[in-house]
Amino acid sequence: MEQSGKLGTSAAAHTAILLAATLVGLGERVAIIGQKPEAVLVRYGSDDLFYYTEVARHVAEGQGVSFDGVNATSGVQPLWAFLLAPWARLFDGNPSLALTVDLSLVTAFTVASGWLMPRVVRALLAREPPRSITDDASRRALGTLAGCVWLVHPRVLAVTFEGTEGALAALCWQLSILAWLAEDRPMATIRLGAALGTGALARIDHLVLAGALLLWPRGRTRSLRRA
């Protein structure tokens, strides 16, 4: 009973730490999004952000995957463009709204990755832990640290707030690794295939991870680290 209480307290403490990091990271991102577009684009955003929002608008208007509504393009990662599409009709003549919607989606995926990070780290270390990390408390601490770093690190903010598929692709990497590790669960192969397929739609170089995970037996983190 005492051990159970300690574990519960530890879990609550780690959740509180991650929540604090989330509030810091989320607050910073909301503050950026709330600025005037001209101020945001001094440090964040990219040409590709508005390329995606234009492609998404043409997709929403039934003109296919096209930047100008006439000529087809293959210069986008499809899943990100299609996630923007539901709002894209509102983007015409309103680049400020396009920027806000885009960066809000990026923020949502970044927060989701931050909360998933402890699970990924613990699952990887539990499979084949280094000699210095043998207990669950250490794995939990490292997972929480990784999640906090992801949520508040300025480099993560800078890269994801380019406004393209980076945050989505990172989340897909995490989901693919978790699916690869869960070899003992029902429909494990189907889950892994779905995760890898979704990841490839998010970013084509996800196929590199797919190749690594499919070439080595699932559940062997040593193989993943060598890859």
N, C-alpha and C positions, 0 to 999 in steps of 0.2 A: 504493500500500500504506500509506504514511504517513497519507494523507488518510482512508483507511478506518479506520485505527487511532484517529485523532482522533475520527471520528464515533462509533465504538464506545464510546470512553471517555466522550464527551459523553452518549450515550444511557444508559450505566450510571450516570453521575452524576445525571442527571435522574430516573432510576428510583429511585435511593437517596434523593433528596430527597423524592420523592413518597411513598416507603415510610415515611420518617420522619414526614411529615405524617399519613399514614394511622394510624401507631401512636399518635401524639398524639391525633388525633381519635377513634380507636377506643377508646383507653384512657379518655378522658373520658366517652364514651357508655356503655361497660361499667360504669364506676364509678357513673354515674347510675342505670342499670338495676338495679344490685345494691343500691341503697338500698331502704329500706322504702317502700311505695307512698305513705304519707302525706308522706314527705319529698320524693319525686319530684314529687308533684302540687302542692307549694307553688310550684314554678317552671315545671314542664312539664306535658304532658298537656292535655286539654281535655274539655269535655262531649261534643264530637263524637267523640272517641276511643272513649268507651264507647257512644255511639250506634252507631258502626260495628261494634263487637264484638258488640253485641246483635243487630243486623241480620244479621251474619255467622252468629251462632248459630242464628237462625231459618232462615236459608238452609240451613245444614248439617243441620238437623232436618227439612227438607222442607216448611217452612211458608211458603216464598216470601220475597220481599224485604219484610220487615215488622219493625217495631221491637217490637211486642207479640205477634206470632204470630197476630194476627187481622186487622188492617188493613194493607193494602199501603202502602208508602211509596216516594216517588221522591226522597227527600231525601238520597241517598248517591251518590257516584261509584262506579259498579258494579264496576270492576276491583279497587279496593282492598277492597271488601267481599268479593269472591269470593276474593281472595288470603288473607284472614283465615279464610275458611270451613273449610279443612281442619283447623284446630286448634280451631274455635269450639265444638264439643261439650264441650270441657273447660272452657269459660269460665263455664258456669252455676254460680253460687255461688262463683266464684273470680276476682274482679276483679283480684287481684294477678297471676295468670297471664295474664289478658287484657292487662294493661298491659305485662308483660314480652315477650310474643309480638309485640305491636304495635310497641313501640319497637325490638325486635330486627330486625324487617322493615324499619323505617324506616332503621336503621343500615346494613343490608345495601345498600339502594338508594342511600343517601348515599355510601357507599364506592365503589360501582360508578360513580356519577356523577363522583366525584372522579378516578377513574382514566381515565374516558372524556374528561374535560375537555380534557387536552392534545391529544388527537386532534381534537376538535371545533375548538379554537382554531387549530391548525395548518392544518386543512383549509379553514377560512374565510379565513384570512390568505393561504394559498397561491393561492386562486382569484383574488383581486383585492387584493393587498397595498397598504397605505398606503405612501407614498413613503419613510417612515422605517423601514419593516420589509420589507426585500427579501430577506434571507437566511434560510435554514432555522434557523440557530442562534438567531436572535432569535425566530422563531416558536415554536421549541421551548421557549425560556426563558419566553415569555409563557404558553404552554400549561401548563407546569409550575407557574408562579406561580398561574394560575387554578385549577388542581387543588388546590394547597395551600390557597389561600384558602377554597375550597369545603369542604375537609375540616376546617379548624380554626377558621373564623370563628364567633364566638359567636352572631351573628345567624342564620346558617344552622342552627346547632344549635337555637336557640330556635324557629324557624319549623317545622322538620321534626319536632321533638319535641313539637309539638302532637298528634302521633300520627295524623294523617290522611294524605291522599294526596299531600302536597307533595313528598316525596322521589321518589316514583314518577312524578309528573307531570314533575319536572325531568329525570329520566332519559329519559322519552318525548320531551321536547323535543329533547334531544341526539340521540337515535336518528333522529328525524324530520329534523333538519337534516343529519345525515350521509347519510341516504338521499336527500335532495334534492340534495346535492352529487355523489353517485355516479351521475351520469347516464350514464356510459360503461360501467357494469357490467351483466352479464346480469340480465334481469328487473328493471331499475331502476324501472319504473313500478309493478310489483307490490310491490316492496320499499317504495317510498314510500307506496303505498296502505295496506299493512299497518302501517307505522309510524304513519301519521296516524290510522288507525282505532283502533289500540291506545291512542294518546294520547288520543283522544276518550273512550274508555272509562275512562281513568285520570282525566281531568278535562275537563268539557265545554268549557271555554274553550280547549282545544287546537284547537278548530275555528277560532279566530282565526288561529293559526299556520298551520293547514291552508289557510285562504283566502289568506294572504300567500304561501305557498310555491307554491300552484297558480296564482295570478294572475301571478306573475313567472316568467320562464324559469329553469329550474334551472341551477345553476352560476354565477349572477350574484349574488355576495354584496353588491354595491352595492345591489341591489334589496332584499335582506333587511334591510340596515342602514337604508335609507330607510323600510321598512315598520315 
